[in-house]
Amino acid sequence: MKKYRILVKGMVQGVGYRYYCKRKAAEYGIKGFVRNLFNGDVELEAEGNQNLLTDFIKELKTGPDGAYVKSVIVEE
């Protein structure tokens, strides 16, 4: 089991990005939380199997329709 703090930058608020994260986390069996930050970024804490987390992070880089993900910063 691994645990990551993930910061997503770009146009990720007001486009359903948090809901997208929650849905994808459920699909991958990832536990944690997602929240909007005051500066327009989205922060996640994700815990789960290393391989599943890697795939989950790839999904975060895409995001839902309408989102523009500039960068995804992952800290263990």
mmCIF file of the N, C-alpha and C atoms, coordinates in Angstrom:
data_MODEL
# 
_entry.id   MODEL 
# 
loop_
_atom_site.group_PDB 
_atom_site.id 
_atom_site.type_symbol 
_atom_site.label_atom_id 
_atom_site.label_alt_id 
_atom_site.label_comp_id 
_atom_site.label_asym_id 
_atom_site.label_entity_id 
_atom_site.label_seq_id 
_atom_site.pdbx_PDB_ins_code 
_atom_site.Cartn_x 
_atom_site.Cartn_y 
_atom_site.Cartn_z 
_atom_site.occupancy 
_atom_site.B_iso_or_equiv 
_atom_site.pdbx_formal_charge 
_atom_site.auth_seq_id 
_atom_site.auth_comp_id 
_atom_site.auth_asym_id 
_atom_site.auth_atom_id 
_atom_site.pdbx_PDB_model_num 
ATOM 1   N N  . MET A 1 1  ? 0.845   -1.189 0.000   1.00 0.00 ? 1  MET A N  1 
ATOM 2   C CA . MET A 1 1  ? 0.000   0.000  0.000   1.00 0.00 ? 1  MET A CA 1 
ATOM 3   C C  . MET A 1 1  ? 0.884   1.243  0.000   1.00 0.00 ? 1  MET A C  1 
ATOM 4   N N  . LYS A 1 2  ? 0.513   2.181  -0.846  1.00 0.00 ? 2  LYS A N  1 
ATOM 5   C CA . LYS A 1 2  ? 1.200   3.470  -0.929  1.00 0.00 ? 2  LYS A CA 1 
ATOM 6   C C  . LYS A 1 2  ? 0.192   4.575  -0.663  1.00 0.00 ? 2  LYS A C  1 
ATOM 7   N N  . LYS A 1 3  ? 0.729   5.716  -0.229  1.00 0.00 ? 3  LYS A N  1 
ATOM 8   C CA . LYS A 1 3  ? -0.115  6.882  0.019   1.00 0.00 ? 3  LYS A CA 1 
ATOM 9   C C  . LYS A 1 3  ? 0.543   8.093  -0.633  1.00 0.00 ? 3  LYS A C  1 
ATOM 10  N N  . TYR A 1 4  ? -0.224  8.822  -1.429  1.00 0.00 ? 4  TYR A N  1 
ATOM 11  C CA . TYR A 1 4  ? 0.295   9.977  -2.146  1.00 0.00 ? 4  TYR A CA 1 
ATOM 12  C C  . TYR A 1 4  ? -0.548  11.214 -1.872  1.00 0.00 ? 4  TYR A C  1 
ATOM 13  N N  . ARG A 1 5  ? 0.130   12.359 -1.875  1.00 0.00 ? 5  ARG A N  1 
ATOM 14  C CA . ARG A 1 5  ? -0.537  13.662 -1.930  1.00 0.00 ? 5  ARG A CA 1 
ATOM 15  C C  . ARG A 1 5  ? -0.359  14.113 -3.366  1.00 0.00 ? 5  ARG A C  1 
ATOM 16  N N  . ILE A 1 6  ? -1.454  14.493 -4.003  1.00 0.00 ? 6  ILE A N  1 
ATOM 17  C CA . ILE A 1 6  ? -1.432  14.841 -5.419  1.00 0.00 ? 6  ILE A CA 1 
ATOM 18  C C  . ILE A 1 6  ? -2.021  16.233 -5.585  1.00 0.00 ? 6  ILE A C  1 
ATOM 19  N N  . LEU A 1 7  ? -1.318  17.072 -6.306  1.00 0.00 ? 7  LEU A N  1 
ATOM 20  C CA . LEU A 1 7  ? -1.768  18.435 -6.587  1.00 0.00 ? 7  LEU A CA 1 
ATOM 21  C C  . LEU A 1 7  ? -1.966  18.550 -8.091  1.00 0.00 ? 7  LEU A C  1 
ATOM 22  N N  . VAL A 1 8  ? -3.179  18.945 -8.484  1.00 0.00 ? 8  VAL A N  1 
ATOM 23  C CA . VAL A 1 8  ? -3.523  19.065 -9.895  1.00 0.00 ? 8  VAL A CA 1 
ATOM 24  C C  . VAL A 1 8  ? -3.714  20.538 -10.217 1.00 0.00 ? 8  VAL A C  1 
ATOM 25  N N  . LYS A 1 9  ? -2.974  21.009 -11.213 1.00 0.00 ? 9  LYS A N  1 
ATOM 26  C CA . LYS A 1 9  ? -3.027  22.414 -11.620 1.00 0.00 ? 9  LYS A CA 1 
ATOM 27  C C  . LYS A 1 9  ? -3.626  22.520 -13.014 1.00 0.00 ? 9  LYS A C  1 
ATOM 28  N N  . GLY A 1 10 ? -4.287  23.642 -13.257 1.00 0.00 ? 10 GLY A N  1 
ATOM 29  C CA . GLY A 1 10 ? -4.895  23.884 -14.557 1.00 0.00 ? 10 GLY A CA 1 
ATOM 30  C C  . GLY A 1 10 ? -6.313  24.391 -14.366 1.00 0.00 ? 10 GLY A C  1 
ATOM 31  N N  . MET A 1 11 ? -7.158  24.190 -15.381 1.00 0.00 ? 11 MET A N  1 
ATOM 32  C CA . MET A 1 11 ? -8.564  24.549 -15.257 1.00 0.00 ? 11 MET A CA 1 
ATOM 33  C C  . MET A 1 11 ? -9.300  23.307 -14.759 1.00 0.00 ? 11 MET A C  1 
ATOM 34  N N  . VAL A 1 12 ? -9.306  23.153 -13.439 1.00 0.00 ? 12 VAL A N  1 
ATOM 35  C CA . VAL A 1 12 ? -9.830  21.926 -12.841 1.00 0.00 ? 12 VAL A CA 1 
ATOM 36  C C  . VAL A 1 12 ? -10.922 22.191 -11.803 1.00 0.00 ? 12 VAL A C  1 
ATOM 37  N N  . GLN A 1 13 ? -11.382 23.418 -11.698 1.00 0.00 ? 13 GLN A N  1 
ATOM 38  C CA . GLN A 1 13 ? -12.507 23.713 -10.811 1.00 0.00 ? 13 GLN A CA 1 
ATOM 39  C C  . GLN A 1 13 ? -13.681 24.181 -11.661 1.00 0.00 ? 13 GLN A C  1 
ATOM 40  N N  . GLY A 1 14 ? -14.876 23.760 -11.263 1.00 0.00 ? 14 GLY A N  1 
ATOM 41  C CA . GLY A 1 14 ? -16.079 24.143 -11.990 1.00 0.00 ? 14 GLY A CA 1 
ATOM 42  C C  . GLY A 1 14 ? -16.338 23.318 -13.235 1.00 0.00 ? 14 GLY A C  1 
ATOM 43  N N  . VAL A 1 15 ? -15.627 22.211 -13.390 1.00 0.00 ? 15 VAL A N  1 
ATOM 44  C CA . VAL A 1 15 ? -15.773 21.358 -14.579 1.00 0.00 ? 15 VAL A CA 1 
ATOM 45  C C  . VAL A 1 15 ? -16.049 19.891 -14.209 1.00 0.00 ? 15 VAL A C  1 
ATOM 46  N N  . GLY A 1 16 ? -16.371 19.627 -12.946 1.00 0.00 ? 16 GLY A N  1 
ATOM 47  C CA . GLY A 1 16 ? -16.661 18.264 -12.503 1.00 0.00 ? 16 GLY A CA 1 
ATOM 48  C C  . GLY A 1 16 ? -15.428 17.431 -12.209 1.00 0.00 ? 16 GLY A C  1 
ATOM 49  N N  . TYR A 1 17 ? -14.297 18.100 -11.984 1.00 0.00 ? 17 TYR A N  1 
ATOM 50  C CA . TYR A 1 17 ? -13.046 17.352 -11.773 1.00 0.00 ? 17 TYR A CA 1 
ATOM 51  C C  . TYR A 1 17 ? -13.071 16.540 -10.479 1.00 0.00 ? 17 TYR A C  1 
ATOM 52  N N  . ARG A 1 18 ? -13.591 17.100 -9.392  1.00 0.00 ? 18 ARG A N  1 
ATOM 53  C CA . ARG A 1 18 ? -13.624 16.342 -8.118  1.00 0.00 ? 18 ARG A CA 1 
ATOM 54  C C  . ARG A 1 18 ? -14.508 15.103 -8.256  1.00 0.00 ? 18 ARG A C  1 
ATOM 55  N N  . TYR A 1 19 ? -15.668 15.272 -8.886  1.00 0.00 ? 19 TYR A N  1 
ATOM 56  C CA . TYR A 1 19 ? -16.557 14.130 -9.092  1.00 0.00 ? 19 TYR A CA 1 
ATOM 57  C C  . TYR A 1 19 ? -15.852 13.059 -9.941  1.00 0.00 ? 19 TYR A C  1 
ATOM 58  N N  . TYR A 1 20 ? -15.142 13.501 -10.970 1.00 0.00 ? 20 TYR A N  1 
ATOM 59  C CA . TYR A 1 20 ? -14.380 12.590 -11.828 1.00 0.00 ? 20 TYR A CA 1 
ATOM 60  C C  . TYR A 1 20 ? -13.361 11.804 -10.991 1.00 0.00 ? 20 TYR A C  1 
ATOM 61  N N  . CYS A 1 21 ? -12.645 12.513 -10.109 1.00 0.00 ? 21 CYS A N  1 
ATOM 62  C CA . CYS A 1 21 ? -11.652 11.866 -9.247  1.00 0.00 ? 21 CYS A CA 1 
ATOM 63  C C  . CYS A 1 21 ? -12.292 10.823 -8.340  1.00 0.00 ? 21 CYS A C  1 
ATOM 64  N N  . LYS A 1 22 ? -13.416 11.182 -7.746  1.00 0.00 ? 22 LYS A N  1 
ATOM 65  C CA . LYS A 1 22 ? -14.111 10.246 -6.851  1.00 0.00 ? 22 LYS A CA 1 
ATOM 66  C C  . LYS A 1 22 ? -14.571 9.000  -7.601  1.00 0.00 ? 22 LYS A C  1 
ATOM 67  N N  . ARG A 1 23 ? -15.084 9.198  -8.797  1.00 0.00 ? 23 ARG A N  1 
ATOM 68  C CA . ARG A 1 23 ? -15.561 8.073  -9.601  1.00 0.00 ? 23 ARG A CA 1 
ATOM 69  C C  . ARG A 1 23 ? -14.406 7.162  -10.002 1.00 0.00 ? 23 ARG A C  1 
ATOM 70  N N  . LYS A 1 24 ? -13.300 7.749  -10.455 1.00 0.00 ? 24 LYS A N  1 
ATOM 71  C CA . LYS A 1 24 ? -12.139 6.951  -10.854 1.00 0.00 ? 24 LYS A CA 1 
ATOM 72  C C  . LYS A 1 24 ? -11.512 6.243  -9.649  1.00 0.00 ? 24 LYS A C  1 
ATOM 73  N N  . ALA A 1 25 ? -11.462 6.916  -8.505  1.00 0.00 ? 25 ALA A N  1 
ATOM 74  C CA . ALA A 1 25 ? -10.918 6.289  -7.292  1.00 0.00 ? 25 ALA A CA 1 
ATOM 75  C C  . ALA A 1 25 ? -11.746 5.059  -6.920  1.00 0.00 ? 25 ALA A C  1 
ATOM 76  N N  . ALA A 1 26 ? -13.063 5.171  -7.025  1.00 0.00 ? 26 ALA A N  1 
ATOM 77  C CA . ALA A 1 26 ? -13.930 4.022  -6.728  1.00 0.00 ? 26 ALA A CA 1 
ATOM 78  C C  . ALA A 1 26 ? -13.667 2.876  -7.704  1.00 0.00 ? 26 ALA A C  1 
ATOM 79  N N  . GLU A 1 27 ? -13.466 3.202  -8.979  1.00 0.00 ? 27 GLU A N  1 
ATOM 80  C CA . GLU A 1 27 ? -13.176 2.167  -9.981  1.00 0.00 ? 27 GLU A CA 1 
ATOM 81  C C  . GLU A 1 27 ? -11.876 1.423  -9.675  1.00 0.00 ? 27 GLU A C  1 
ATOM 82  N N  . TYR A 1 28 ? -10.878 2.144  -9.162  1.00 0.00 ? 28 TYR A N  1 
ATOM 83  C CA . TYR A 1 28 ? -9.571  1.553  -8.878  1.00 0.00 ? 28 TYR A CA 1 
ATOM 84  C C  . TYR A 1 28 ? -9.429  1.058  -7.435  1.00 0.00 ? 28 TYR A C  1 
ATOM 85  N N  . GLY A 1 29 ? -10.435 1.280  -6.612  1.00 0.00 ? 29 GLY A N  1 
ATOM 86  C CA . GLY A 1 29 ? -10.344 0.859  -5.215  1.00 0.00 ? 29 GLY A CA 1 
ATOM 87  C C  . GLY A 1 29 ? -9.397  1.721  -4.401  1.00 0.00 ? 29 GLY A C  1 
ATOM 88  N N  . ILE A 1 30 ? -9.268  2.994  -4.778  1.00 0.00 ? 30 ILE A N  1 
ATOM 89  C CA . ILE A 1 30 ? -8.380  3.935  -4.100  1.00 0.00 ? 30 ILE A CA 1 
ATOM 90  C C  . ILE A 1 30 ? -9.159  4.640  -2.989  1.00 0.00 ? 30 ILE A C  1 
ATOM 91  N N  . LYS A 1 31 ? -8.560  4.775  -1.835  1.00 0.00 ? 31 LYS A N  1 
ATOM 92  C CA . LYS A 1 31 ? -9.164  5.488  -0.703  1.00 0.00 ? 31 LYS A CA 1 
ATOM 93  C C  . LYS A 1 31 ? -8.508  6.853  -0.561  1.00 0.00 ? 31 LYS A C  1 
ATOM 94  N N  . GLY A 1 32 ? -9.234  7.809  0.036   1.00 0.00 ? 32 GLY A N  1 
ATOM 95  C CA . GLY A 1 32 ? -8.657  9.127  0.270   1.00 0.00 ? 32 GLY A CA 1 
ATOM 96  C C  . GLY A 1 32 ? -9.682  10.225 0.167   1.00 0.00 ? 32 GLY A C  1 
ATOM 97  N N  . PHE A 1 33 ? -9.223  11.422 -0.228  1.00 0.00 ? 33 PHE A N  1 
ATOM 98  C CA . PHE A 1 33 ? -10.124 12.561 -0.367  1.00 0.00 ? 33 PHE A CA 1 
ATOM 99  C C  . PHE A 1 33 ? -9.663  13.447 -1.504  1.00 0.00 ? 33 PHE A C  1 
ATOM 100 N N  . VAL A 1 34 ? -10.571 14.317 -1.936  1.00 0.00 ? 34 VAL A N  1 
ATOM 101 C CA . VAL A 1 34 ? -10.264 15.301 -2.975  1.00 0.00 ? 34 VAL A CA 1 
ATOM 102 C C  . VAL A 1 34 ? -10.940 16.602 -2.570  1.00 0.00 ? 34 VAL A C  1 
ATOM 103 N N  . ARG A 1 35 ? -10.240 17.734 -2.768  1.00 0.00 ? 35 ARG A N  1 
ATOM 104 C CA . ARG A 1 35 ? -10.822 19.025 -2.413  1.00 0.00 ? 35 ARG A CA 1 
ATOM 105 C C  . ARG A 1 35 ? -10.261 20.131 -3.299  1.00 0.00 ? 35 ARG A C  1 
ATOM 106 N N  . ASN A 1 36 ? -11.073 21.179 -3.458  1.00 0.00 ? 36 ASN A N  1 
ATOM 107 C CA . ASN A 1 36 ? -10.637 22.374 -4.163  1.00 0.00 ? 36 ASN A CA 1 
ATOM 108 C C  . ASN A 1 36 ? -9.781  23.215 -3.229  1.00 0.00 ? 36 ASN A C  1 
ATOM 109 N N  . LEU A 1 37 ? -8.786  23.866 -3.784  1.00 0.00 ? 37 LEU A N  1 
ATOM 110 C CA . LEU A 1 37 ? -7.971  24.816 -3.039  1.00 0.00 ? 37 LEU A CA 1 
ATOM 111 C C  . LEU A 1 37 ? -8.337  26.230 -3.479  1.00 0.00 ? 37 LEU A C  1 
ATOM 112 N N  . PHE A 1 38 ? -8.059  27.201 -2.630  1.00 0.00 ? 38 PHE A N  1 
ATOM 113 C CA . PHE A 1 38 ? -8.424  28.586 -2.910  1.00 0.00 ? 38 PHE A CA 1 
ATOM 114 C C  . PHE A 1 38 ? -7.726  29.152 -4.140  1.00 0.00 ? 38 PHE A C  1 
ATOM 115 N N  . ASN A 1 39 ? -6.572  28.615 -4.503  1.00 0.00 ? 39 ASN A N  1 
ATOM 116 C CA . ASN A 1 39 ? -5.818  29.140 -5.652  1.00 0.00 ? 39 ASN A CA 1 
ATOM 117 C C  . ASN A 1 39 ? -6.260  28.544 -6.990  1.00 0.00 ? 39 ASN A C  1 
ATOM 118 N N  . GLY A 1 40 ? -7.299  27.692 -6.983  1.00 0.00 ? 40 GLY A N  1 
ATOM 119 C CA . GLY A 1 40 ? -7.811  27.107 -8.218  1.00 0.00 ? 40 GLY A CA 1 
ATOM 120 C C  . GLY A 1 40 ? -7.315  25.702 -8.505  1.00 0.00 ? 40 GLY A C  1 
ATOM 121 N N  . ASP A 1 41 ? -6.385  25.205 -7.697  1.00 0.00 ? 41 ASP A N  1 
ATOM 122 C CA . ASP A 1 41 ? -5.885  23.841 -7.853  1.00 0.00 ? 41 ASP A CA 1 
ATOM 123 C C  . ASP A 1 41 ? -6.823  22.857 -7.161  1.00 0.00 ? 41 ASP A C  1 
ATOM 124 N N  . VAL A 1 42 ? -6.600  21.583 -7.411  1.00 0.00 ? 42 VAL A N  1 
ATOM 125 C CA . VAL A 1 42 ? -7.315  20.508 -6.724  1.00 0.00 ? 42 VAL A CA 1 
ATOM 126 C C  . VAL A 1 42 ? -6.268  19.650 -6.024  1.00 0.00 ? 42 VAL A C  1 
ATOM 127 N N  . GLU A 1 43 ? -6.538  19.311 -4.757  1.00 0.00 ? 43 GLU A N  1 
ATOM 128 C CA . GLU A 1 43 ? -5.636  18.470 -3.958  1.00 0.00 ? 43 GLU A CA 1 
ATOM 129 C C  . GLU A 1 43 ? -6.309  17.139 -3.689  1.00 0.00 ? 43 GLU A C  1 
ATOM 130 N N  . LEU A 1 44 ? -5.531  16.070 -3.803  1.00 0.00 ? 44 LEU A N  1 
ATOM 131 C CA . LEU A 1 44 ? -6.013  14.733 -3.481  1.00 0.00 ? 44 LEU A CA 1 
ATOM 132 C C  . LEU A 1 44 ? -5.055  14.067 -2.517  1.00 0.00 ? 44 LEU A C  1 
ATOM 133 N N  . GLU A 1 45 ? -5.600  13.203 -1.708  1.00 0.00 ? 45 GLU A N  1 
ATOM 134 C CA . GLU A 1 45 ? -4.800  12.247 -0.947  1.00 0.00 ? 45 GLU A CA 1 
ATOM 135 C C  . GLU A 1 45 ? -5.325  10.889 -1.363  1.00 0.00 ? 45 GLU A C  1 
ATOM 136 N N  . ALA A 1 46 ? -4.442  10.040 -1.859  1.00 0.00 ? 46 ALA A N  1 
ATOM 137 C CA . ALA A 1 46 ? -4.847  8.749  -2.405  1.00 0.00 ? 46 ALA A CA 1 
ATOM 138 C C  . ALA A 1 46 ? -4.006  7.636  -1.803  1.00 0.00 ? 46 ALA A C  1 
ATOM 139 N N  . GLU A 1 47 ? -4.678  6.560  -1.409  1.00 0.00 ? 47 GLU A N  1 
ATOM 140 C CA . GLU A 1 47 ? -3.991  5.419  -0.807  1.00 0.00 ? 47 GLU A CA 1 
ATOM 141 C C  . GLU A 1 47 ? -4.508  4.140  -1.447  1.00 0.00 ? 47 GLU A C  1 
ATOM 142 N N  . GLY A 1 48 ? -3.559  3.269  -1.813  1.00 0.00 ? 48 GLY A N  1 
ATOM 143 C CA . GLY A 1 48 ? -3.955  2.007  -2.416  1.00 0.00 ? 48 GLY A CA 1 
ATOM 144 C C  . GLY A 1 48 ? -2.759  1.249  -2.949  1.00 0.00 ? 48 GLY A C  1 
ATOM 145 N N  . ASN A 1 49 ? -3.050  0.252  -3.751  1.00 0.00 ? 49 ASN A N  1 
ATOM 146 C CA . ASN A 1 49 ? -2.043  -0.576 -4.393  1.00 0.00 ? 49 ASN A CA 1 
ATOM 147 C C  . ASN A 1 49 ? -1.208  0.271  -5.355  1.00 0.00 ? 49 ASN A C  1 
ATOM 148 N N  . GLN A 1 50 ? 0.107   0.073  -5.351  1.00 0.00 ? 50 GLN A N  1 
ATOM 149 C CA . GLN A 1 50 ? 1.033   0.869  -6.173  1.00 0.00 ? 50 GLN A CA 1 
ATOM 150 C C  . GLN A 1 50 ? 0.651   0.869  -7.653  1.00 0.00 ? 50 GLN A C  1 
ATOM 151 N N  . ASN A 1 51 ? 0.376   -0.299 -8.208  1.00 0.00 ? 51 ASN A N  1 
ATOM 152 C CA . ASN A 1 51 ? 0.047   -0.391 -9.633  1.00 0.00 ? 51 ASN A CA 1 
ATOM 153 C C  . ASN A 1 51 ? -1.264  0.321  -9.950  1.00 0.00 ? 51 ASN A C  1 
ATOM 154 N N  . LEU A 1 52 ? -2.250  0.165  -9.067  1.00 0.00 ? 52 LEU A N  1 
ATOM 155 C CA . LEU A 1 52 ? -3.528  0.833  -9.278  1.00 0.00 ? 52 LEU A CA 1 
ATOM 156 C C  . LEU A 1 52 ? -3.388  2.342  -9.136  1.00 0.00 ? 52 LEU A C  1 
ATOM 157 N N  . LEU A 1 53 ? -2.562  2.790  -8.200  1.00 0.00 ? 53 LEU A N  1 
ATOM 158 C CA . LEU A 1 53 ? -2.324  4.226  -8.052  1.00 0.00 ? 53 LEU A CA 1 
ATOM 159 C C  . LEU A 1 53 ? -1.663  4.814  -9.298  1.00 0.00 ? 53 LEU A C  1 
ATOM 160 N N  . THR A 1 54 ? -0.743  4.088  -9.885  1.00 0.00 ? 54 THR A N  1 
ATOM 161 C CA . THR A 1 54 ? -0.082  4.547  -11.111 1.00 0.00 ? 54 THR A CA 1 
ATOM 162 C C  . THR A 1 54 ? -1.111  4.754  -12.220 1.00 0.00 ? 54 THR A C  1 
ATOM 163 N N  . ASP A 1 55 ? -2.015  3.798  -12.383 1.00 0.00 ? 55 ASP A N  1 
ATOM 164 C CA . ASP A 1 55 ? -3.064  3.918  -13.400 1.00 0.00 ? 55 ASP A CA 1 
ATOM 165 C C  . ASP A 1 55 ? -4.031  5.056  -13.062 1.00 0.00 ? 55 ASP A C  1 
ATOM 166 N N  . PHE A 1 56 ? -4.363  5.197  -11.786 1.00 0.00 ? 56 PHE A N  1 
ATOM 167 C CA . PHE A 1 56 ? -5.248  6.270  -11.330 1.00 0.00 ? 56 PHE A CA 1 
ATOM 168 C C  . PHE A 1 56 ? -4.645  7.639  -11.645 1.00 0.00 ? 56 PHE A C  1 
ATOM 169 N N  . ILE A 1 57 ? -3.372  7.800  -11.397 1.00 0.00 ? 57 ILE A N  1 
ATOM 170 C CA . ILE A 1 57 ? -2.697  9.082  -11.660 1.00 0.00 ? 57 ILE A CA 1 
ATOM 171 C C  . ILE A 1 57 ? -2.709  9.399  -13.159 1.00 0.00 ? 57 ILE A C  1 
ATOM 172 N N  . LYS A 1 58 ? -2.580  8.385  -14.000 1.00 0.00 ? 58 LYS A N  1 
ATOM 173 C CA . LYS A 1 58 ? -2.685  8.611  -15.449 1.00 0.00 ? 58 LYS A CA 1 
ATOM 174 C C  . LYS A 1 58 ? -4.059  9.164  -15.804 1.00 0.00 ? 58 LYS A C  1 
ATOM 175 N N  . GLU A 1 59 ? -5.098  8.655  -15.144 1.00 0.00 ? 59 GLU A N  1 
ATOM 176 C CA . GLU A 1 59 ? -6.465  9.144  -15.374 1.00 0.00 ? 59 GLU A CA 1 
ATOM 177 C C  . GLU A 1 59 ? -6.593  10.601 -14.935 1.00 0.00 ? 59 GLU A C  1 
ATOM 178 N N  . LEU A 1 60 ? -5.930  10.961 -13.837 1.00 0.00 ? 60 LEU A N  1 
ATOM 179 C CA . LEU A 1 60 ? -6.001  12.335 -13.340 1.00 0.00 ? 60 LEU A CA 1 
ATOM 180 C C  . LEU A 1 60 ? -5.401  13.312 -14.336 1.00 0.00 ? 60 LEU A C  1 
ATOM 181 N N  . LYS A 1 61 ? -4.414  12.873 -15.089 1.00 0.00 ? 61 LYS A N  1 
ATOM 182 C CA . LYS A 1 61 ? -3.761  13.740 -16.072 1.00 0.00 ? 61 LYS A CA 1 
ATOM 183 C C  . LYS A 1 61 ? -4.682  14.055 -17.248 1.00 0.00 ? 61 LYS A C  1 
ATOM 184 N N  . THR A 1 62 ? -5.681  13.225 -17.463 1.00 0.00 ? 62 THR A N  1 
ATOM 185 C CA . THR A 1 62 ? -6.652  13.441 -18.533 1.00 0.00 ? 62 THR A CA 1 
ATOM 186 C C  . THR A 1 62 ? -7.808  14.299 -18.043 1.00 0.00 ? 62 THR A C  1 
ATOM 187 N N  . GLY A 1 63 ? -8.437  13.873 -16.955 1.00 0.00 ? 63 GLY A N  1 
ATOM 188 C CA . GLY A 1 63 ? -9.563  14.613 -16.404 1.00 0.00 ? 63 GLY A CA 1 
ATOM 189 C C  . GLY A 1 63 ? -10.816 14.479 -17.244 1.00 0.00 ? 63 GLY A C  1 
ATOM 190 N N  . PRO A 1 64 ? -11.908 15.075 -16.778 1.00 0.00 ? 64 PRO A N  1 
ATOM 191 C CA . PRO A 1 64 ? -13.179 15.010 -17.509 1.00 0.00 ? 64 PRO A CA 1 
ATOM 192 C C  . PRO A 1 64 ? -13.184 15.982 -18.685 1.00 0.00 ? 64 PRO A C  1 
ATOM 193 N N  . ASP A 1 65 ? -14.189 15.845 -19.548 1.00 0.00 ? 65 ASP A N  1 
ATOM 194 C CA . ASP A 1 65 ? -14.376 16.813 -20.634 1.00 0.00 ? 65 ASP A CA 1 
ATOM 195 C C  . ASP A 1 65 ? -14.547 18.197 -20.018 1.00 0.00 ? 65 ASP A C  1 
ATOM 196 N N  . GLY A 1 66 ? -13.932 19.182 -20.605 1.00 0.00 ? 66 GLY A N  1 
ATOM 197 C CA . GLY A 1 66 ? -14.034 20.552 -20.101 1.00 0.00 ? 66 GLY A CA 1 
ATOM 198 C C  . GLY A 1 66 ? -12.895 20.949 -19.181 1.00 0.00 ? 66 GLY A C  1 
ATOM 199 N N  . ALA A 1 67 ? -12.142 19.973 -18.697 1.00 0.00 ? 67 ALA A N  1 
ATOM 200 C CA . ALA A 1 67 ? -11.009 20.276 -17.818 1.00 0.00 ? 67 ALA A CA 1 
ATOM 201 C C  . ALA A 1 67 ? -9.739  20.411 -18.661 1.00 0.00 ? 67 ALA A C  1 
ATOM 202 N N  . TYR A 1 68 ? -8.840  21.258 -18.184 1.00 0.00 ? 68 TYR A N  1 
ATOM 203 C CA . TYR A 1 68 ? -7.509  21.370 -18.783 1.00 0.00 ? 68 TYR A CA 1 
ATOM 204 C C  . TYR A 1 68 ? -6.510  21.155 -17.656 1.00 0.00 ? 68 TYR A C  1 
ATOM 205 N N  . VAL A 1 69 ? -5.813  20.028 -17.701 1.00 0.00 ? 69 VAL A N  1 
ATOM 206 C CA . VAL A 1 69 ? -4.837  19.689 -16.669 1.00 0.00 ? 69 VAL A CA 1 
ATOM 207 C C  . VAL A 1 69 ? -3.471  20.152 -17.150 1.00 0.00 ? 69 VAL A C  1 
ATOM 208 N N  . LYS A 1 70 ? -2.927  21.143 -16.450 1.00 0.00 ? 70 LYS A N  1 
ATOM 209 C CA . LYS A 1 70 ? -1.611  21.670 -16.799 1.00 0.00 ? 70 LYS A CA 1 
ATOM 210 C C  . LYS A 1 70 ? -0.503  20.793 -16.230 1.00 0.00 ? 70 LYS A C  1 
ATOM 211 N N  . SER A 1 71 ? -0.665  20.386 -14.951 1.00 0.00 ? 71 SER A N  1 
ATOM 212 C CA . SER A 1 71 ? 0.340   19.526 -14.333 1.00 0.00 ? 71 SER A CA 1 
ATOM 213 C C  . SER A 1 71 ? -0.264  18.749 -13.175 1.00 0.00 ? 71 SER A C  1 
ATOM 214 N N  . VAL A 1 72 ? 0.355   17.608 -12.898 1.00 0.00 ? 72 VAL A N  1 
ATOM 215 C CA . VAL A 1 72 ? -0.013  16.752 -11.765 1.00 0.00 ? 72 VAL A CA 1 
ATOM 216 C C  . VAL A 1 72 ? 1.258   16.507 -10.977 1.00 0.00 ? 72 VAL A C  1 
ATOM 217 N N  . ILE A 1 73 ? 1.280   16.985 -9.745  1.00 0.00 ? 73 ILE A N  1 
ATOM 218 C CA . ILE A 1 73 ? 2.446   16.858 -8.879  1.00 0.00 ? 73 ILE A CA 1 
ATOM 219 C C  . ILE A 1 73 ? 2.145   15.799 -7.817  1.00 0.00 ? 73 ILE A C  1 
ATOM 220 N N  . VAL A 1 74 ? 2.996   14.778 -7.745  1.00 0.00 ? 74 VAL A N  1 
ATOM 221 C CA . VAL A 1 74 ? 2.772   13.655 -6.845  1.00 0.00 ? 74 VAL A CA 1 
ATOM 222 C C  . VAL A 1 74 ? 3.872   13.621 -5.795  1.00 0.00 ? 74 VAL A C  1 
ATOM 223 N N  . GLU A 1 75 ? 3.465   13.571 -4.523  1.00 0.00 ? 75 GLU A N  1 
ATOM 224 C CA . GLU A 1 75 ? 4.407   13.443 -3.410  1.00 0.00 ? 75 GLU A CA 1 
ATOM 225 C C  . GLU A 1 75 ? 4.035   12.214 -2.609  1.00 0.00 ? 75 GLU A C  1 
ATOM 226 N N  . GLU A 1 76 ? 5.025   11.373 -2.291  1.00 0.00 ? 76 GLU A N  1 
ATOM 227 C CA . GLU A 1 76 ? 4.765   10.184 -1.487  1.00 0.00 ? 76 GLU A CA 1 
ATOM 228 C C  . GLU A 1 76 ? 4.701   10.544 -0.018  1.00 0.00 ? 76 GLU A C  1 
# 
